[in-house]
């Protein structure tokens, strides 16, 4: 009885302390409001200079990309309309703003196939073991074991008999124990505390304290949200904020842009690629002024073709299925026009005129893409007499799968142990991948490789 009274007294003291804390929190509201404004001001005093330097860096990068695209073509390439050119500039600015943050994503995308190639050997070794040692051929061995003084599940390695940690088994054991505790202890205790609190006052008091703590936590979070929101949106920014309708439109735009794979960097990367190709054309155009009689011009438009194949997906995100075929057909026509323009470098007598027309076509595609006109990247006159390109990238992907499967099958059939076959299969698979896809593994081209797009 004395222990029960001690537990009850402890519960009462804890409840009283929490009540006093809640009262002090409410009485300190004016003080907290007075502290909030200088904290927010100090926060912006630190953040605003960094933001200003970042914007200057983005502006400088944008200017450099635009200048490099047209520096050798300003007097010969017809200018795009003012509104369309502003869209191209804004698209490059947004790409420069978000591209540094996409580097981690590119590294993760590169790590996924690399990790997968090195798992092929383990999967093949497991299949070979199952084939050579069917489950019915030997009695089932005990795979679980316990290590004195260690917490968690362990499994026994059949070949050596050594006990090694089993993370999945540990997580499964914790989840099973938590479910059993809720089912066998928590639910009956709460039920008895609610129906018969006098039967066990200590348990009833503990449950009451837990409920009160949860209520205090919810109340504290509710009071802290305005403070956190004030740190994000200062009073100075609120005075200059847009109207309510503009804010709703911005929220809708934010929700829509997040539907594009890769975010804003992937959305505006095609504009940057097209301008880079235009810059290559301009550099070749400049070299024509002093080239020798035996110097043949060559500017590859492969990168531009790859971004055209996926232009509609990058620009709009999810598209209705009945419209996808139209967009794909138009993309094939535009790719065909780019290939025909590139082929003119080897047949036209006036190479400089061909380069001028190539640059004009690239700028037009970039402008139309920035405006969202992915079903009119080129005019019908530009596509007249053009044969649609055929995307045969599936053949490259099929060849990669067949070669990797043949490598794994051959090495495992030769009897190599798992420790030697696994890294060898991974290295040979990476070499095959690099040979088939080449330089597209670097940078933004990796996104096209993962989507199965490339130049056939």
Secondary structure as UniProt FT lines:
FT   HELIX           2..27
FT   HELIX           29..70
FT   TURN            71..76
FT   HELIX           82..98
FT   HELIX           99..102
FT   HELIX           103..132
FT   HELIX           135..137
FT   STRAND          144..145
FT   TURN            148..149
FT   STRAND          154..156
FT   TURN            158..160
FT   STRAND          163..165
FT   HELIX           167..181
FT   HELIX           182..186
FT   HELIX           187..195
FT   TURN            197..199
FT   HELIX           201..232
FT   HELIX           235..239
FT   HELIX           244..257
FT   TURN            258..259
FT   TURN            261..262
FT   HELIX           263..287
FT   TURN            288..289
FT   TURN            293..294
FT   HELIX           302..309
FT   HELIX           311..316
FT   HELIX           321..343
FT   HELIX           344..346
FT   HELIX           351..371
FT   TURN            374..375
FT   TURN            380..385
FT   HELIX           393..413
FT   TURN            414..415
FT   HELIX           418..437
FT   HELIX           438..441
FT   TURN            443..444
FT   HELIX           445..451
//
